[in-house]
């Protein structure tokens, strides 16, 4: 049957698809080496949607930080795989302060759950999320279509392409929202072995509300 790992990237511009896919695959190999396991044989595919938003990808050879194609965080091999620093900023905060910050930002009564404010935050801080939920883009045929349909189709196509394999999806940041939506709406009949998310905003109330709205579920003040 074979195994395929499908990665779907997050916010902002990215280097070309072939470079980004190569970096992800190297990172996966490093992970296995860090826990002293031989990486299994697998095929890697990248669900790449940055090309719909940016006409010119980031370029690892551009050195000017002011250049629109400058890549601030190129891939570097890992050099430390031990436990995180116990004196990290998050651990310096008392539990009470951390709880209040979480409530303020992402709680039911927090500003991310206020409709007017949440739309401003989506637009200013997460422009791609605003585009995903509310805008149309021109596809490769020159037709204006909902952005969310175009982004979802990138992942859906790969899932159906490998429907007879064991599928693992790695979803980063906004990619986790796209992956969640695809598994619900476009590819529910294709068995996916695992979905792993990292840096995911799926738990933000404003995101949960949009998911419930699309599923035509009743949205109540006391619902999770």
Buried (B, 14 or more C-beta within 10 A) or exposed (E): EEBBBBBBBBBBBBBBBEBBBBBBBBBBEEEEEEEEEEEEEBEBBBBBBBBBBEEEBBBBEEEEEEEEBBBEEEBEEEEEEEEEEEEEEEEEEEEEEEEBBEEEBBBEEBBBBBEEEBBEBBEEEBBBBBBBBBBBBEBEEEEEBBBBBBBBBBBBBBBEBBBEBBBBBBBBBBBBBBBBBBBEBBBEEBEBEEBBBEEBBBEBBBBBBBBBEEEEEEEEEEEE
